[in-house]
Amino acid sequence: MIRRLIIFLAIVVAIGLIARNVDRESVEEVFTGPQVKVGDDTFQVDIADSPEEHLQGLAGRPSLKNDQAMLFIFERPDLYGFWMKGMLFSIDIIWIKDNQVIGFAEDLDPDSSPSPKLYYPPALVDRVLEVRSGAVRERQIQIGQVVEIRL
């Protein structure tokens, strides 16, 4: 009886160790969460829709993959300012109003200064998409492109 219990516990521990070491990329490839489509390109997104999530954004994250992004959703259109405080990598920002790209800021580098620079959209926005630096250029994202949000 004790031998079976020890074997059972060993199997449970082994499964736990294997599960902990599963390659995150293979898990992320089957991601079926929220998506944002800009033109012909689709991004898997994390949603920031509360003031606390807006403030945190991507700060502290080590990186983004090519098809990952963070979508900021606002209750009303406004000129929302974004900074690079606490960021560990560079990003592009895509400004969105009424499901259409209205502008972007490219290759924004992390900013650890006491007074980080604020980046503002060219007009009122109700959504903002943060993507890996270079994505706007590589994917040829253009002003006027339709943005489809699939939550």
N, CA, C and O atoms as a GROMACS GRO file, in nm:
protein
  604
    1MET      N    1   0.081  -0.119   0.000
    1MET     CA    2   0.000   0.000   0.000
    1MET      C    3   0.086   0.127   0.000
    1MET      O    4   0.062   0.220  -0.077
    2ILE      N    5   0.187   0.130   0.087
    2ILE     CA    6   0.275   0.246   0.095
    2ILE      C    7   0.354   0.260  -0.036
    2ILE      O    8   0.376   0.372  -0.084
    3ARG      N    9   0.395   0.147  -0.092
    3ARG     CA   10   0.470   0.152  -0.219
    3ARG      C   11   0.384   0.214  -0.329
    3ARG      O   12   0.435   0.295  -0.407
    4ARG      N   13   0.257   0.179  -0.337
    4ARG     CA   14   0.167   0.238  -0.437
    4ARG      C   15   0.150   0.387  -0.415
    4ARG      O   16   0.145   0.464  -0.511
    5LEU      N   17   0.140   0.428  -0.291
    5LEU     CA   18   0.128   0.570  -0.258
    5LEU      C   19   0.252   0.646  -0.302
    5LEU      O   20   0.242   0.755  -0.358
    6ILE      N   21   0.370   0.589  -0.276
    6ILE     CA   22   0.495   0.654  -0.317
    6ILE      C   23   0.503   0.664  -0.469
    6ILE      O   24   0.544   0.767  -0.522
    7ILE      N   25   0.465   0.558  -0.539
    7ILE     CA   26   0.466   0.560  -0.686
    7ILE      C   27   0.367   0.664  -0.737
    7ILE      O   28   0.399   0.739  -0.830
    8PHE      N   29   0.249   0.670  -0.678
    8PHE     CA   30   0.149   0.768  -0.718
    8PHE      C   31   0.201   0.910  -0.698
    8PHE      O   32   0.188   0.993  -0.787
    9LEU      N   33   0.260   0.938  -0.582
    9LEU     CA   34   0.314   1.071  -0.555
    9LEU      C   35   0.428   1.104  -0.651
    9LEU      O   36   0.439   1.219  -0.696
   10ALA      N   37   0.512   1.008  -0.683
   10ALA     CA   38   0.621   1.031  -0.777
   10ALA      C   39   0.566   1.067  -0.915
   10ALA      O   40   0.620   1.155  -0.983
   11ILE      N   41   0.461   1.000  -0.956
   11ILE     CA   42   0.398   1.030  -1.086
   11ILE      C   43   0.339   1.170  -1.085
   11ILE      O   44   0.355   1.245  -1.182
   12VAL      N   45   0.270   1.207  -0.977
   12VAL     CA   46   0.211   1.341  -0.966
   12VAL      C   47   0.319   1.448  -0.972
   12VAL      O   48   0.303   1.548  -1.042
   13VAL      N   49   0.429   1.428  -0.900
   13VAL     CA   50   0.540   1.524  -0.901
   13VAL      C   51   0.600   1.533  -1.041
   13VAL      O   52   0.629   1.643  -1.089
   14ALA      N   53   0.619   1.419  -1.107
   14ALA     CA   54   0.676   1.419  -1.242
   14ALA      C   55   0.586   1.493  -1.340
   14ALA      O   56   0.634   1.571  -1.422
   15ILE      N   57   0.456   1.469  -1.330
   15ILE     CA   58   0.361   1.539  -1.419
   15ILE      C   59   0.367   1.689  -1.392
   15ILE      O   60   0.365   1.769  -1.486
   16GLY      N   61   0.374   1.726  -1.265
   16GLY     CA   62   0.384   1.868  -1.231
   16GLY      C   63   0.508   1.933  -1.287
   16GLY      O   64   0.502   2.044  -1.340
   17LEU      N   65   0.621   1.865  -1.277
   17LEU     CA   66   0.746   1.919  -1.332
   17LEU      C   67   0.741   1.930  -1.484
   17LEU      O   68   0.786   2.029  -1.541
   18ILE      N   69   0.685   1.830  -1.547
   18ILE     CA   70   0.672   1.834  -1.693
   18ILE      C   71   0.580   1.948  -1.735
   18ILE      O   72   0.612   2.023  -1.827
   19ALA      N   73   0.467   1.962  -1.668
   19ALA     CA   74   0.372   2.069  -1.702
   19ALA      C   75   0.433   2.206  -1.682
   19ALA      O   76   0.408   2.297  -1.760
   20ARG      N   77   0.514   2.221  -1.577
   20ARG     CA   78   0.578   2.350  -1.550
   20ARG      C   79   0.679   2.386  -1.656
   20ARG      O   80   0.702   2.504  -1.682
   21ASN      N   81   0.739   2.286  -1.718
   21ASN     CA   82   0.842   2.311  -1.817
   21ASN      C   83   0.792   2.308  -1.961
   21ASN      O   84   0.873   2.311  -2.054
   22VAL      N   85   0.660   2.302  -1.980
   22VAL     CA   86   0.606   2.303  -2.116
   22VAL      C   87   0.649   2.433  -2.184
   22VAL      O   88   0.640   2.540  -2.124
   23ASP      N   89   0.693   2.424  -2.304
   23ASP     CA   90   0.737   2.540  -2.381
   23ASP      C   91   0.620   2.637  -2.398
   23ASP      O   92   0.516   2.601  -2.454
   24ARG      N   93   0.638   2.760  -2.350
   24ARG     CA   94   0.530   2.860  -2.358
   24ARG      C   95   0.493   2.891  -2.503
   24ARG      O   96   0.376   2.919  -2.531
   25GLU      N   97   0.588   2.885  -2.594
   25GLU     CA   98   0.556   2.914  -2.733
   25GLU      C   99   0.455   2.814  -2.788
   25GLU      O  100   0.364   2.853  -2.862
   26SER      N  101   0.469   2.688  -2.754
   26SER     CA  102   0.376   2.590  -2.806
   26SER      C  103   0.238   2.612  -2.749
   26SER      O  104   0.138   2.586  -2.816
   27VAL      N  105   0.229   2.660  -2.625
   27VAL     CA  106   0.099   2.691  -2.565
   27VAL      C  107   0.039   2.814  -2.633
   27VAL      O  108  -0.080   2.816  -2.662
   28GLU      N  109   0.121   2.916  -2.658
   28GLU     CA  110   0.071   3.039  -2.717
   28GLU      C  111   0.025   3.021  -2.861
   28GLU      O  112  -0.060   3.096  -2.908
   29GLU      N  113   0.079   2.923  -2.931
   29GLU     CA  114   0.040   2.901  -3.070
   29GLU      C  115  -0.106   2.862  -3.083
   29GLU      O  116  -0.166   2.884  -3.189
   30VAL      N  117  -0.165   2.804  -2.979
   30VAL     CA  118  -0.304   2.763  -2.986
   30VAL      C  119  -0.394   2.864  -2.915
   30VAL      O  120  -0.509   2.834  -2.883
   31PHE      N  121  -0.344   2.982  -2.890
   31PHE     CA  122  -0.418   3.088  -2.823
   31PHE      C  123  -0.544   3.121  -2.901
   31PHE      O  124  -0.539   3.142  -3.022
   32THR      N  125  -0.657   3.126  -2.832
   32THR     CA  126  -0.783   3.156  -2.900
   32THR      C  127  -0.854   3.272  -2.830
   32THR      O  128  -0.977   3.281  -2.834
   33GLY      N  129  -0.778   3.359  -2.767
   33GLY     CA  130  -0.835   3.472  -2.694
   33GLY      C  131  -0.868   3.587  -2.787
   33GLY      O  132  -0.882   3.568  -2.908
   34PRO      N  133  -0.878   3.706  -2.730
   34PRO     CA  134  -0.913   3.824  -2.809
   34PRO      C  135  -0.810   3.851  -2.919
   34PRO      O  136  -0.691   3.827  -2.902
   35GLN      N  137  -0.860   3.900  -3.031
   35GLN     CA  138  -0.774   3.931  -3.145
   35GLN      C  139  -0.811   4.068  -3.201
   35GLN      O  140  -0.925   4.113  -3.191
   36VAL      N  141  -0.711   4.131  -3.260
   36VAL     CA  142  -0.733   4.255  -3.333
   36VAL      C  143  -0.674   4.236  -3.472
   36VAL      O  144  -0.559   4.197  -3.488
   37LYS      N  145  -0.756   4.265  -3.571
   37LYS     CA  146  -0.711   4.255  -3.710
   37LYS      C  147  -0.696   4.398  -3.764
   37LYS      O  148  -0.791   4.477  -3.760
   38VAL      N  149  -0.577   4.428  -3.814
   38VAL     CA  150  -0.549   4.558  -3.875
   38VAL      C  151  -0.513   4.529  -4.020
   38VAL      O  152  -0.409   4.470  -4.049
   39GLY      N  153  -0.600   4.570  -4.111
   39GLY     CA  154  -0.580   4.533  -4.251
   39GLY      C  155  -0.586   4.381  -4.262
   39GLY      O  156  -0.687   4.320  -4.226
   40ASP      N  157  -0.478   4.319  -4.312
   40ASP     CA  158  -0.472   4.174  -4.326
   40ASP      C  159  -0.397   4.106  -4.213
   40ASP      O  160  -0.382   3.984  -4.213
   41ASP      N  161  -0.349   4.182  -4.115
   41ASP     CA  162  -0.267   4.129  -4.007
   41ASP      C  163  -0.348   4.112  -3.879
   41ASP      O  164  -0.425   4.200  -3.841
   42THR      N  165  -0.330   3.997  -3.814
   42THR     CA  166  -0.403   3.967  -3.690
   42THR      C  167  -0.306   3.959  -3.574
   42THR      O  168  -0.199   3.897  -3.584
   43PHE      N  169  -0.343   4.022  -3.462
   43PHE     CA  170  -0.265   4.019  -3.339
   43PHE      C  171  -0.346   3.952  -3.229
   43PHE      O  172  -0.466   3.976  -3.216
   44GLN      N  173  -0.280   3.869  -3.150
   44GLN     CA  174  -0.338   3.814  -3.028
   44GLN      C  175  -0.318   3.922  -2.922
   44GLN      O  176  -0.206   3.970  -2.904
   45VAL      N  177  -0.424   3.960  -2.852
   45VAL     CA  178  -0.411   4.076  -2.763
   45VAL      C  179  -0.447   4.046  -2.618
   45VAL      O  180  -0.531   3.961  -2.587
   46ASP      N  181  -0.380   4.118  -2.533
   46ASP     CA  182  -0.421   4.133  -2.394
   46ASP      C  183  -0.498   4.263  -2.390
   46ASP      O  184  -0.462   4.360  -2.457
   47ILE      N  185  -0.603   4.266  -2.310
   47ILE     CA  186  -0.690   4.384  -2.302
   47ILE      C  187  -0.656   4.466  -2.179
   47ILE      O  188  -0.638   4.411  -2.070
   48ALA      N  189  -0.646   4.597  -2.196
   48ALA     CA  190  -0.633   4.691  -2.085
   48ALA      C  191  -0.754   4.783  -2.093
   48ALA      O  192  -0.761   4.871  -2.178
   49ASP      N  193  -0.851   4.762  -2.002
   49ASP     CA  194  -0.973   4.843  -2.009
   49ASP      C  195  -1.010   4.909  -1.877
   49ASP      O  196  -1.120   4.962  -1.864
   50SER      N  197  -0.920   4.906  -1.780
   50SER     CA  198  -0.945   4.976  -1.654
   50SER      C  199  -0.833   5.079  -1.635
   50SER      O  200  -0.726   5.065  -1.695
   51PRO      N  201  -0.856   5.180  -1.552
   51PRO     CA  202  -0.749   5.280  -1.529
   51PRO      C  203  -0.619   5.216  -1.479
   51PRO      O  204  -0.510   5.259  -1.518
   52GLU      N  205  -0.629   5.115  -1.393
   52GLU     CA  206  -0.509   5.049  -1.342
   52GLU      C  207  -0.435   4.975  -1.454
   52GLU      O  208  -0.312   4.979  -1.462
   53GLU      N  209  -0.510   4.908  -1.541
   53GLU     CA  210  -0.448   4.837  -1.653
   53GLU      C  211  -0.392   4.935  -1.755
   53GLU      O  212  -0.289   4.908  -1.817
   54HIS      N  213  -0.457   5.049  -1.774
   54HIS     CA  214  -0.405   5.151  -1.864
   54HIS      C  215  -0.270   5.201  -1.814
   54HIS      O  216  -0.176   5.218  -1.892
   55LEU      N  217  -0.260   5.225  -1.684
   55LEU     CA  218  -0.137   5.276  -1.625
   55LEU      C  219  -0.025   5.172  -1.635
   55LEU      O  220   0.089   5.207  -1.666
   56GLN      N  221  -0.056   5.046  -1.610
   56GLN     CA  222   0.045   4.939  -1.614
   56GLN      C  223   0.088   4.908  -1.756
   56GLN      O  224   0.208   4.896  -1.782
   57GLY      N  225  -0.007   4.894  -1.847
   57GLY     CA  226   0.025   4.861  -1.986
   57GLY      C  227   0.119   4.744  -1.998
   57GLY      O  228   0.100   4.641  -1.932
   58LEU      N  229   0.221   4.759  -2.081
   58LEU     CA  230   0.320   4.653  -2.103
   58LEU      C  231   0.443   4.668  -2.013
   58LEU      O  232   0.539   4.592  -2.026
   59ALA      N  233   0.441   4.765  -1.923
   59ALA     CA  234   0.555   4.789  -1.835
   59ALA      C  235   0.590   4.662  -1.757
   59ALA      O  236   0.502   4.595  -1.702
   60GLY      N  237   0.718   4.630  -1.753
   60GLY     CA  238   0.766   4.514  -1.679
   60GLY      C  239   0.767   4.384  -1.757
   60GLY      O  240   0.831   4.288  -1.714
   61ARG      N  241   0.700   4.380  -1.870
   61ARG     CA  242   0.702   4.257  -1.951
   61ARG      C  243   0.835   4.250  -2.026
   61ARG      O  244   0.888   4.353  -2.068
   62PRO      N  245   0.888   4.130  -2.044
   62PRO     CA  246   1.018   4.119  -2.111
   62PRO      C  247   1.015   4.144  -2.261
   62PRO      O  248   1.114   4.191  -2.317
   63SER      N  249   0.903   4.114  -2.329
   63SER     CA  250   0.897   4.130  -2.474
   63SER      C  251   0.757   4.101  -2.526
   63SER      O  252   0.667   4.064  -2.450
   64LEU      N  253   0.741   4.119  -2.655
   64LEU     CA  254   0.620   4.079  -2.728
   64LEU      C  255   0.664   3.998  -2.848
   64LEU      O  256   0.769   4.025  -2.907
   65LYS      N  257   0.586   3.899  -2.885
   65LYS     CA  258   0.611   3.824  -3.008
   65LYS      C  259   0.553   3.903  -3.125
   65LYS      O  260   0.478   3.999  -3.105
   66ASN      N  261   0.587   3.862  -3.245
   66ASN     CA  262   0.542   3.932  -3.366
   66ASN      C  263   0.391   3.947  -3.375
   66ASN      O  264   0.341   4.047  -3.425
   67ASP      N  265   0.318   3.846  -3.326
   67ASP     CA  266   0.173   3.850  -3.341
   67ASP      C  267   0.101   3.886  -3.211
   67ASP      O  268  -0.020   3.866  -3.199
   68GLN      N  269   0.174   3.940  -3.114
   68GLN     CA  270   0.112   3.979  -2.987
   68GLN      C  271   0.102   4.131  -2.978
   68GLN      O  272   0.178   4.204  -3.041
   69ALA      N  273   0.005   4.177  -2.898
   69ALA     CA  274  -0.015   4.320  -2.879
   69ALA      C  275  -0.095   4.342  -2.752
   69ALA      O  276  -0.148   4.248  -2.692
   70MET      N  277  -0.104   4.467  -2.711
   70MET     CA  278  -0.193   4.505  -2.602
   70MET      C  279  -0.291   4.607  -2.657
   70MET      O  280  -0.252   4.706  -2.719
   71LEU      N  281  -0.419   4.582  -2.634
   71LEU     CA  282  -0.525   4.671  -2.678
   71LEU      C  283  -0.579   4.748  -2.559
   71LEU      O  284  -0.628   4.690  -2.462
   72PHE      N  285  -0.570   4.880  -2.567
   72PHE     CA  286  -0.626   4.969  -2.465
   72PHE      C  287  -0.763   5.012  -2.513
   72PHE      O  288  -0.778   5.065  -2.623
   73ILE      N  289  -0.864   4.991  -2.429
   73ILE     CA  290  -1.001   5.027  -2.462
   73ILE      C  291  -1.044   5.138  -2.367
   73ILE      O  292  -1.032   5.125  -2.245
   74PHE      N  293  -1.095   5.247  -2.423
   74PHE     CA  294  -1.139   5.361  -2.343
   74PHE      C  295  -1.289   5.381  -2.357
   74PHE      O  296  -1.347   5.350  -2.461
   75GLU      N  297  -1.351   5.433  -2.251
   75GLU     CA  298  -1.496   5.453  -2.251
   75GLU      C  299  -1.540   5.563  -2.345
   75GLU      O  300  -1.649   5.558  -2.402
   76ARG      N  301  -1.454   5.666  -2.363
   76ARG     CA  302  -1.490   5.776  -2.451
   76ARG      C  303  -1.365   5.824  -2.526
   76ARG      O  304  -1.254   5.812  -2.474
   77PRO      N  305  -1.382   5.878  -2.642
   77PRO     CA  306  -1.267   5.929  -2.718
   77PRO      C  307  -1.201   6.047  -2.646
   77PRO      O  308  -1.269   6.132  -2.588
   78ASP      N  309  -1.068   6.050  -2.651
   78ASP     CA  310  -0.993   6.159  -2.589
   78ASP      C  311  -0.850   6.156  -2.643
   78ASP      O  312  -0.815   6.069  -2.722
   79LEU      N  313  -0.769   6.252  -2.600
   79LEU     CA  314  -0.628   6.258  -2.637
   79LEU      C  315  -0.547   6.193  -2.524
   79LEU      O  316  -0.487   6.264  -2.443
   80TYR      N  317  -0.545   6.063  -2.519
   80TYR     CA  318  -0.477   5.989  -2.413
   80TYR      C  319  -0.326   5.991  -2.436
   80TYR      O  320  -0.279   5.962  -2.546
   81GLY      N  321  -0.252   6.024  -2.331
   81GLY     CA  322  -0.107   6.026  -2.337
   81GLY      C  323  -0.049   5.892  -2.293
   81GLY      O  324  -0.099   5.829  -2.200
   82PHE      N  325   0.056   5.849  -2.362
   82PHE     CA  326   0.124   5.724  -2.330
   82PHE      C  327   0.271   5.752  -2.305
   82PHE      O  328   0.331   5.838  -2.370
   83TRP      N  329   0.330   5.679  -2.210
   83TRP     CA  330   0.473   5.692  -2.182
   83TRP      C  331   0.540   5.557  -2.190
   83TRP      O  332   0.473   5.454  -2.199
   84MET      N  333   0.672   5.559  -2.185
   84MET     CA  334   0.750   5.436  -2.194
   84MET      C  335   0.815   5.401  -2.060
   84MET      O  336   0.910   5.323  -2.054
   85LYS      N  337   0.763   5.458  -1.953
   85LYS     CA  338   0.815   5.432  -1.818
   85LYS      C  339   0.794   5.284  -1.782
   85LYS      O  340   0.685   5.230  -1.799
   86GLY      N  341   0.901   5.222  -1.733
   86GLY     CA  342   0.892   5.083  -1.690
   86GLY      C  343   0.897   4.982  -1.804
   86GLY      O  344   0.890   4.861  -1.779
   87MET      N  345   0.910   5.029  -1.926
   87MET     CA  346   0.916   4.937  -2.041
   87MET      C  347   1.054   4.874  -2.051
   87MET      O  348   1.155   4.937  -2.017
   88LEU      N  349   1.058   4.751  -2.097
   88LEU     CA  350   1.184   4.678  -2.112
   88LEU      C  351   1.221   4.657  -2.259
   88LEU      O  352   1.325   4.600  -2.290
   89PHE      N  353   1.135   4.704  -2.350
   89PHE     CA  354   1.159   4.688  -2.493
   89PHE      C  355   1.088   4.801  -2.567
   89PHE      O  356   1.000   4.868  -2.512
   90SER      N  357   1.125   4.821  -2.692
   90SER     CA  358   1.066   4.927  -2.775
   90SER      C  359   0.936   4.879  -2.837
   90SER      O  360   0.916   4.759  -2.859
   91ILE      N  361   0.846   4.974  -2.865
   91ILE     CA  362   0.716   4.940  -2.925
   91ILE      C  363   0.679   5.043  -3.032
   91ILE      O  364   0.740   5.149  -3.044
   92ASP      N  365   0.576   5.008  -3.107
   92ASP     CA  366   0.502   5.100  -3.194
   92ASP      C  367   0.364   5.116  -3.131
   92ASP      O  368   0.311   5.021  -3.073
   93ILE      N  369   0.307   5.233  -3.143
   93ILE     CA  370   0.171   5.258  -3.096
   93ILE      C  371   0.084   5.288  -3.217
   93ILE      O  372   0.119   5.370  -3.302
   94ILE      N  373  -0.030   5.220  -3.223
   94ILE     CA  374  -0.127   5.244  -3.331
   94ILE      C  375  -0.248   5.311  -3.268
   94ILE      O  376  -0.314   5.254  -3.181
   95TRP      N  377  -0.278   5.434  -3.313
   95TRP     CA  378  -0.391   5.511  -3.261
   95TRP      C  379  -0.515   5.475  -3.341
   95TRP      O  380  -0.511   5.472  -3.464
   96ILE      N  381  -0.628   5.447  -3.272
   96ILE     CA  382  -0.749   5.398  -3.338
   96ILE      C  383  -0.869   5.480  -3.294
   96ILE      O  384  -0.884   5.511  -3.176
   97LYS      N  385  -0.956   5.515  -3.388
   97LYS     CA  386  -1.083   5.582  -3.358
   97LYS      C  387  -1.188   5.522  -3.449
   97LYS      O  388  -1.169   5.511  -3.570
   98ASP      N  389  -1.300   5.482  -3.390
   98ASP     CA  390  -1.412   5.425  -3.467
   98ASP      C  391  -1.366   5.312  -3.560
   98ASP      O  392  -1.404   5.306  -3.677
   99ASN      N  393  -1.282   5.222  -3.505
   99ASN     CA  394  -1.234   5.104  -3.577
   99ASN      C  395  -1.157   5.138  -3.705
   99ASN      O  396  -1.169   5.069  -3.806
  100GLN      N  397  -1.077   5.244  -3.696
  100GLN     CA  398  -0.995   5.284  -3.809
  100GLN      C  399  -0.863   5.341  -3.756
  100GLN      O  400  -0.862   5.416  -3.658
  101VAL      N  401  -0.751   5.306  -3.820
  101VAL     CA  402  -0.621   5.360  -3.783
  101VAL      C  403  -0.619   5.509  -3.818
  101VAL      O  404  -0.645   5.548  -3.931
  102ILE      N  405  -0.587   5.592  -3.717
  102ILE     CA  406  -0.579   5.736  -3.744
  102ILE      C  407  -0.437   5.790  -3.731
  102ILE      O  408  -0.411   5.907  -3.759
  103GLY      N  409  -0.344   5.704  -3.689
  103GLY     CA  410  -0.205   5.745  -3.678
  103GLY      C  411  -0.125   5.643  -3.600
  103GLY      O  412  -0.178   5.544  -3.552
  104PHE      N  413   0.006   5.669  -3.589
  104PHE     CA  414   0.092   5.580  -3.512
  104PHE      C  415   0.217   5.653  -3.468
  104PHE      O  416   0.254   5.756  -3.525
  105ALA      N  417   0.281   5.599  -3.367
  105ALA     CA  418   0.411   5.644  -3.319
  105ALA      C  419   0.501   5.521  -3.326
  105ALA      O  420   0.467   5.416  -3.273
  106GLU      N  421   0.616   5.535  -3.390
  106GLU     CA  422   0.700   5.418  -3.415
  106GLU      C  423   0.831   5.420  -3.338
  106GLU      O  424   0.885   5.526  -3.306
  107ASP      N  425   0.880   5.299  -3.310
  107ASP     CA  426   1.011   5.278  -3.248
  107ASP      C  427   1.032   5.359  -3.121
  107ASP      O  428   1.133   5.429  -3.106
  108LEU      N  429   0.936   5.350  -3.030
  108LEU     CA  430   0.946   5.421  -2.903
  108LEU      C  431   1.031   5.339  -2.807
  108LEU      O  432   0.999   5.223  -2.777
  109ASP      N  433   1.138   5.398  -2.758
  109ASP     CA  434   1.231   5.328  -2.670
  109ASP      C  435   1.191   5.344  -2.523
  109ASP      O  436   1.127   5.443  -2.486
  110PRO      N  437   1.229   5.246  -2.439
  110PRO     CA  438   1.203   5.258  -2.295
  110PRO      C  439   1.260   5.390  -2.242
  110PRO      O  440   1.358   5.442  -2.294
  111ASP      N  441   1.196   5.443  -2.139
  111ASP     CA  442   1.235   5.573  -2.083
  111ASP      C  443   1.236   5.560  -1.931
  111ASP      O  444   1.132   5.545  -1.868
  112SER      N  445   1.355   5.566  -1.872
  112SER     CA  446   1.367   5.554  -1.727
  112SER      C  447   1.393   5.688  -1.661
  112SER      O  448   1.429   5.693  -1.543
  113SER      N  449   1.375   5.796  -1.734
  113SER     CA  450   1.400   5.929  -1.677
  113SER      C  451   1.293   5.962  -1.572
  113SER      O  452   1.185   5.904  -1.574
  114PRO      N  453   1.322   6.055  -1.481
  114PRO     CA  454   1.225   6.093  -1.378
  114PRO      C  455   1.096   6.153  -1.437
  114PRO      O  456   0.989   6.142  -1.378
  115SER      N  457   1.108   6.217  -1.552
  115SER     CA  458   0.993   6.276  -1.620
  115SER      C  459   0.984   6.221  -1.761
  115SER      O  460   1.027   6.288  -1.856
  116PRO      N  461   0.928   6.099  -1.778
  116PRO     CA  462   0.925   6.039  -1.912
  116PRO      C  463   0.839   6.120  -2.010
  116PRO      O  464   0.740   6.183  -1.973
  117LYS      N  465   0.881   6.116  -2.134
  117LYS     CA  466   0.809   6.183  -2.241
  117LYS      C  467   0.672   6.120  -2.260
  117LYS      O  468   0.658   5.998  -2.250
  118LEU      N  469   0.572   6.202  -2.288
  118LEU     CA  470   0.438   6.152  -2.318
  118LEU      C  471   0.416   6.158  -2.469
  118LEU      O  472   0.455   6.254  -2.535
  119TYR      N  473   0.352   6.055  -2.522
  119TYR     CA  474   0.318   6.048  -2.664
  119TYR      C  475   0.167   6.056  -2.677
  119TYR      O  476   0.093   5.983  -2.611
  120TYR      N  477   0.121   6.149  -2.764
  120TYR     CA  478  -0.022   6.172  -2.780
  120TYR      C  479  -0.066   6.139  -2.922
  120TYR      O  480   0.012   6.154  -3.017
  121PRO      N  481  -0.192   6.096  -2.938
  121PRO     CA  482  -0.244   6.070  -3.073
  121PRO      C  483  -0.264   6.201  -3.148
  121PRO      O  484  -0.270   6.307  -3.087
  122PRO      N  485  -0.275   6.193  -3.280
  122PRO     CA  486  -0.296   6.313  -3.361
  122PRO      C  487  -0.439   6.369  -3.349
  122PRO      O  488  -0.464   6.483  -3.387
  123ALA      N  489  -0.530   6.289  -3.297
  123ALA     CA  490  -0.671   6.329  -3.279
  123ALA      C  491  -0.729   6.240  -3.169
  123ALA      O  492  -0.661   6.153  -3.115
  124LEU      N  493  -0.855   6.262  -3.136
  124LEU     CA  494  -0.920   6.182  -3.033
  124LEU      C  495  -0.918   6.033  -3.072
  124LEU      O  496  -0.937   5.999  -3.189
  125VAL      N  497  -0.894   5.945  -2.972
  125VAL     CA  498  -0.894   5.801  -2.996
  125VAL      C  499  -0.982   5.732  -2.892
  125VAL      O  500  -1.003   5.784  -2.782
  126ASP      N  501  -1.033   5.615  -2.929
  126ASP     CA  502  -1.109   5.534  -2.833
  126ASP      C  503  -1.044   5.397  -2.812
  126ASP      O  504  -1.086   5.321  -2.725
  127ARG      N  505  -0.940   5.366  -2.891
  127ARG     CA  506  -0.864   5.243  -2.878
  127ARG      C  507  -0.718   5.275  -2.911
  127ARG      O  508  -0.688   5.364  -2.990
  128VAL      N  509  -0.629   5.200  -2.849
  128VAL     CA  510  -0.486   5.212  -2.879
  128VAL      C  511  -0.429   5.071  -2.880
  128VAL      O  512  -0.457   4.991  -2.791
  129LEU      N  513  -0.348   5.042  -2.981
  129LEU     CA  514  -0.285   4.911  -2.993
  129LEU      C  515  -0.134   4.928  -2.983
  129LEU      O  516  -0.074   4.999  -3.063
  130GLU      N  517  -0.073   4.861  -2.885
  130GLU     CA  518   0.072   4.861  -2.872
  130GLU      C  519   0.126   4.730  -2.928
  130GLU      O  520   0.082   4.622  -2.889
  131VAL      N  521   0.221   4.742  -3.021
  131VAL     CA  522   0.279   4.626  -3.089
  131VAL      C  523   0.431   4.633  -3.080
  131VAL      O  524   0.488   4.736  -3.043
  132ARG      N  525   0.494   4.525  -3.114
  132ARG     CA  526   0.641   4.518  -3.116
  132ARG      C  527   0.697   4.626  -3.208
  132ARG      O  528   0.640   4.654  -3.313
  133SER      N  529   0.809   4.686  -3.167
  133SER     CA  530   0.873   4.789  -3.247
  133SER      C  531   0.905   4.736  -3.387
  133SER      O  532   0.957   4.626  -3.402
  134GLY      N  533   0.873   4.814  -3.487
  134GLY     CA  534   0.896   4.776  -3.626
  134GLY      C  535   0.776   4.713  -3.693
  134GLY      O  536   0.775   4.697  -3.815
  135ALA      N  537   0.674   4.676  -3.616
  135ALA     CA  538   0.557   4.608  -3.673
  135ALA      C  539   0.481   4.696  -3.770
  135ALA      O  540   0.432   4.648  -3.872
  136VAL      N  541   0.469   4.825  -3.740
  136VAL     CA  542   0.395   4.915  -3.830
  136VAL      C  543   0.463   4.918  -3.967
  136VAL      O  544   0.396   4.907  -4.070
  137ARG      N  545   0.594   4.932  -3.967
  137ARG     CA  546   0.669   4.937  -4.093
  137ARG      C  547   0.667   4.801  -4.164
  137ARG      O  548   0.638   4.794  -4.283
  138GLU      N  549   0.697   4.694  -4.090
  138GLU     CA  550   0.705   4.560  -4.150
  138GLU      C  551   0.571   4.515  -4.208
  138GLU      O  552   0.567   4.451  -4.313
  139ARG      N  553   0.463   4.547  -4.140
  139ARG     CA  554   0.330   4.503  -4.184
  139ARG      C  555   0.262   4.608  -4.273
  139ARG      O  556   0.148   4.590  -4.317
  140GLN      N  557   0.331   4.716  -4.297
  140GLN     CA  558   0.283   4.824  -4.383
  140GLN      C  559   0.146   4.875  -4.338
  140GLN      O  560   0.055   4.895  -4.419
  141ILE      N  561   0.133   4.895  -4.207
  141ILE     CA  562   0.009   4.948  -4.151
  141ILE      C  563  -0.002   5.094  -4.192
  141ILE      O  564   0.094   5.170  -4.184
  142GLN      N  565  -0.122   5.131  -4.236
  142GLN     CA  566  -0.142   5.266  -4.289
  142GLN      C  567  -0.262   5.334  -4.226
  142GLN      O  568  -0.356   5.268  -4.181
  143ILE      N  569  -0.256   5.466  -4.223
  143ILE     CA  570  -0.369   5.545  -4.175
  143ILE      C  571  -0.488   5.515  -4.265
  143ILE      O  572  -0.476   5.509  -4.387
  144GLY      N  573  -0.603   5.496  -4.203
  144GLY     CA  574  -0.725   5.465  -4.276
  144GLY      C  575  -0.761   5.318  -4.280
  144GLY      O  576  -0.873   5.282  -4.314
  145GLN      N  577  -0.666   5.231  -4.244
  145GLN     CA  578  -0.697   5.088  -4.245
  145GLN      C  579  -0.804   5.056  -4.140
  145GLN      O  580  -0.810   5.117  -4.033
  146VAL      N  581  -0.887   4.960  -4.176
  146VAL     CA  582  -0.995   4.916  -4.087
  146VAL      C  583  -0.936   4.826  -3.978
  146VAL      O  584  -0.848   4.744  -4.004
  147VAL      N  585  -0.987   4.845  -3.856
  147VAL     CA  586  -0.946   4.765  -3.740
  147VAL      C  587  -1.067   4.684  -3.695
  147VAL      O  588  -1.173   4.740  -3.666
  148GLU      N  589  -1.050   4.552  -3.689
  148GLU     CA  590  -1.157   4.464  -3.645
  148GLU      C  591  -1.116   4.403  -3.511
  148GLU      O  592  -1.010   4.341  -3.499
  149ILE      N  593  -1.200   4.422  -3.412
  149ILE     CA  594  -1.170   4.372  -3.277
  149ILE      C  595  -1.260   4.252  -3.250
  149ILE      O  596  -1.383   4.261  -3.258
  150ARG      N  597  -1.197   4.138  -3.219
  150ARG     CA  598  -1.270   4.014  -3.190
  150ARG      C  599  -1.245   3.977  -3.044
  150ARG      O  600  -1.140   3.922  -3.011
  151LEU      N  601  -1.342   4.006  -2.959
  151LEU     CA  602  -1.325   3.978  -2.816
  151LEU      C  603  -1.377   3.842  -2.779
  151LEU      O  604  -1.371   3.803  -2.662
   0.00000   0.00000   0.00000
